[in-house]
Amino acid sequence: TLRLLRPSPATKPRSAFVPKSNASTRRFGDKADAPPAAASPSAAIKEGTSSAGKTTATTDAPKTWWNSPELWGRLGAMAGWGMSGAAIYDAMESSPELISLNMTGVLLVYSSLFARWAFVVKPQNLLLAGCHVTNVAAQANQLRRAVEYKKENGKDEEVNDILMKAGATAAAGAAFVLVGVAGARG
């Protein structure tokens, strides 16, 4: 039977987000720390010792495309390029009266956050970061086009309302970041 291993009471539990000091960092596509291929199905079973001194066994899930983070990371990045491509296409072909200022603002924030995340996560996903940086530029252009169109057509009140909401959202976001930074230090 398979059992979950529990840490002994003498060891301090670790957070899932804090790596062990002696753990190596696996990079995107790095196979150096991968276990050698198993000669037989029973070779994939690892034996360990629980805190009670009993021998336990665990099995690794078979490597398939369904379990591959590299494949899904690349597919996600390629799908993200569709969003960037749609914004670029709309800038070339669609009139600015169809642009939603709310949706453009949401996409600017979304792509900014995910561009940063894709760059700092290990392993880095530069393809995903690139599509989100491109989308930030495309959405900023859409925002510029929509604001210019609305101001030219006398819709200054709508533009000012959106800018006030964007300012309040940015201030709230900055406050959350500052609280998070202060909490991490203290």
N, C-alpha and C positions, 0 to 999 in steps of 0.2 A: 504494500500500500504506500501511497505517496503522502507525506506529511509536510506541513509548513514548518520551517525552522523558525524558532523564536529566539531572540537574543537573550543571553543569560542576564539575570538581574544586575550583575556586576558591570555590564557594559552599558554605556549611554546610548540611547537610540538616536539615530541620525535623521535629519530631514532628507526627504527625497531630492531636494533641490541643492543640497550641499555635497559636492563630490568628496570622496575620500582623498586624503592628501597623497596617498601612494597610487591612486588610480590613474591610468593613462587616459588621455583624451583621444577618442576615436574621431577621425576626420572622415569627410564624405568620400566614400569609395575605398577607404583603408581596409585592407584585408590582413594586415600584419598581426592583429590581435584575434583573428578569427580562429576558432578551434579547427584542428585538422579533420579532414573528412573521415567519417566513421567507416571502418571496414565491414562491420555488420550492424544490424539494427540494435543489438544489445550494447555496442560500443558507444552509443550516444547517451547511455545512462551514466549519470555522475553520482558518485557516492559521497556522502558527507556524514558528519556526526552532529546530532542535535545536542542541546544543552543538557539533556538527560543522559547522554552517553550512548544512545541507541543509533544504529546506522540507518540512514535514510537514503532514498534514491529519488532523483528527479530526472525528467527527460526534457530535452530541448525540442521545441516545435520544429518541424521540417521546414527548410528554407524553400519558399515558393514565391512566385511573383506577388501573390496576395499579401504576404508578410513583409515585402520589401519597402523600407522607408525611402530608399533611393528612388525607386520607380515612382512611388506616389508623390514624392517631392518634385520630381521632374514633370510628371503629368499635371500636378497642380500649378506649377509655374507656366507650363504651356497653355493651360486653360486661362490663367491670369492675363496672358498676352491678348486673349480675345477681348477682355475688358478694355485694355489700353488701345487695341486696334479699333474698337467701336467708338471710343472717344475721339480718336484721330479722324476716323471716317466722318463722324458727325460734324467735326469742325470744318471739314472740307465740303461736305454736301448738304448739311441741314441748316435751316435758318435759325438765328439765335432766339427767336420767339418760342421755340419748342424746348429750350433748356430750362430745367428745373433748378433753381438756386439751392433749394433744400437738398436735393439728391447730389448735386455737384459738391456741396460742402461735406456731406457724409462721405462721399467717395474720396475726397481730399484727405480727410482724417483717417479713414480706413486704410488707404494705400500708404499714407505716411507711417502709420503704426506698423503695418506688415512689412514695409521696406526695411525699417529698423530691425524688426524681429528676425527677418530672413538673413540679415547681415550678421547679427550677434549670436544666433543659435549655432550650436555645434552639432553636427557638421553644418557649415555655412551653406546656404542655398542662394548663390549669386544670381542664378537665372530668375528665381522668384523675386529677389531684391530688385533686379533690373526691370522686371515688368511693372513693379509697383512704383519705382522712381519715374518710369515713363508715364504711368497713369497719373501721378501727381502733376507732372508737367502738362499733360493733356487736359486734366480737369481744371488746372489753373487757367489755361487758355480758354476753356469753356466758360469759366466764371467771369473772366475778363469780357468775353463776347456778350454774355447775358447782361452784365451790369451796364456796359456801353449801350446796348440796345434799349434797355429799360429807361436809362437816363435820357436818351435821345427821344423817346416817346412819352416823356412826362410822367413816368412811374417812379419818381424819386422817393415817395413815401414807402413803396414796397422794397426798394433797395435799402433804404435806411433801416427798415424793420429787420431785414435779413442781416444787415451788418451789426445791428444791436444784438441779435440772437447769437451771431458768430462770436462777437466780443465776449458775451456772457459765458458761452461754452468754452472759449479759450481761457478765460479767467478761472473757471471751475476746474478745467483740466490742469492748469498750472498749479492751482492749489492742491489738487490731489497728488501731483508729482512732488511738490515740496513737502507735503505731509509724509509721503512714502519715503523720501530721502531722509527726512528727519527721524522717522521711525526706524529706518535701517541703521542709522548711526547710533541711536540712543538705545 
